Amino acid sequence: MDDPALVALLQSGDQNALELLLQQYGPLLRYVIAPILENPLDREECFSDAAMRIWEKIGTFDPQRGSLRAFCAAIAHNTAVNRRKSLASHEADALPETLHDPAPSVQEQLAARERLNALLDAVSTLGHASQVLFYRKYYYEQSNAQIARELGITERAVEGKLYRLRTKLRRLTGGMEHD
């Protein structure tokens, strides 16, 4: 089934549409979630949560802004990152109060946002291959081994490319980005 027909079915609330979506994009969701969550049970729960979020948010899908594939991948990624943060937060709650870091100040939050915007601006100036590498490593959190396997290069080549990429991004952002 093509994406426009699938989106129309999902937006109409057809119960079979979610099953069709998962047949078509389930492997992608699992692929995006896997490097972010280590525990297989957490991955499965996240997969279910991501599917439900797609179902709930399909009304916001705009084909002018991106493909259904990108929409699903972004929701899966955000769901996995949020689950990881939630799991880490529960682990942190078990620690003594003296070990908690204080919340960042408004100034620190603004400075971090400015650094992130500068980094994203710099990434947008890179060539396609460098952007793909950046997003695979730092957005999808793929391991060097996975990147190497999927790009058909050695892990050493991935490490070298990432080193050069970080060096270039440091230069483009005025030294704001660090390992």
N, C-alpha and C positions, 0 to 999 in steps of 0.2 A: 504494500500500500504506500502511495506517495505521501509526503509530509503534509501538503495542504488538505488532503482528504482525512488524514489522521487527526490533524488539528481540528478540523470541522467536527469530527465525531467526538473528540474530547470536549470541545466547547459546548456541544449539544447535550453533554451529560450521559452519553451512551456508556453503559456499564462495561461493555465488551471492549471499548476503546482503550481502557487502561491495560487490559491484557495484550492488545495489539501493540500498544506502545512499548510494553516490557519485552515483548518478543523481538521488536525491532531495536530498541535502545537499552534493554537490560544489560547486555554485555558491556556497553559503554559506561553505564552507571557503576557497575562493579569495577571496571578498569580504573575509573576516576577515584573511587572510594578506597580501593585496596592500599595504595601507598600511604594513605593518611591515617588509617586505623589498623592497628596490628592485630587485635583480637577478632577472630572470625565471627563470634557472636555479635560484637559491636558492628562489624561490617554488615551483617544480615539485617540487624535492626535499622542501621543507617540506610540500607538499600530500600527497605520498606518505607521509612520516613521520607526519603527522597522521592519515591514514586508517589506518595500521597501529596507531597508539596507540589510536584508537577501537576497532578490532578487539580489541586486547589488553585494554582497560579496560572493555569493555561489561559485564562481570560486576559492575562497581562501580556501574553506572547504577541510580539509584533514582528512579522517576517521582514519588515524593513530594517529592523535593528540587528537581525542575525537569523541563523538557521535554527530549526527545531533541535538539531543535534547540539548546537552550542548552548541553547536554552537549557536542555536537559543536563548537559555537562556542568554548567555553572550551578544549577540547583544541587546536583549531586556533590560538587566540590564544597559549596557553602554548608550543606547539611553535614558533611563529614567533618569539616573544620569546626563547626559549632558543637558537634558531638564530642570531638576530641577535647575542646575547651571545657565542656561540661564535665567530662570524665576527669580531667586534670583538676578542675575546681573541687570536685568531690574528694579527690585524693588530698588536695591542699587543706580541705576542711579538717582532716584528721591530724594535721600537724599542729604543734603548739603555736599559740598566737604570736609569739616572739619571732617566728620564722617568716611570717607574712610580709611581703613587700608592701609599702604604702602605695596607694593609688597614685598614678601620675597626675601632676598638676595640670591645669588648663593650658599653661604655657608649654609644658612638655608634650601634651597631646597635640597642640597646634604645630609645634616644631616637628613632631613625628609625621604629621599629615603633610607638611611642606616637603619633608624629605621623601615621602612616598610619592607625592605628585612629581617631584623632580626626577625621581627614579623612573616612573612610568613615562614621563616625557622623553627621557633618554632612551628607554626601551623602544619607544615608537619610532625613533630615528634609525634603529638597527635594521639590517637586512632581514628577510624572511627567515632564513635558516637560524640566525642568532635569536630572533624572537621566539621561534619554536623551541629552541634549546632552553632559553630563559623560562618560558612558561612550563615546560616539562619539569624542570628542576625545582623552580621556586614557587610555582602556582599549584601544579599537580603533585609536587613533592615526590617525583619519581627518583628511584635510586640511579646511580651512575650505571650500574649493571643493566637495569631495565632500559635506560636510554640507549646504551650501546647496542644491546640486543635488537631493539626496534629500529635503530637507525643503520644497523649493519656496520658498525665501527667498533673499535676496541674501547674498553673502559679507560685506558690510558689516553686515547684520543679525546674522549668525553672530558676527562679531567683537564686536559690541555685547553680544550675549547672553552670550558667553564672558567678557567683561570684567565684566559685572554678576555673573555666576556666581562668578568668582574673588573679587570683592570680598565677596560674601555669604559664601563659604567662609572667607575670611580672618577675617571678623567672627565666624563661628560657631566657628572653631577657635582664636580668641584670637590671630590674626596669625601662626599657624604655617605656613600655606600661602603659597608664593610662586610667581611666574610661572616 
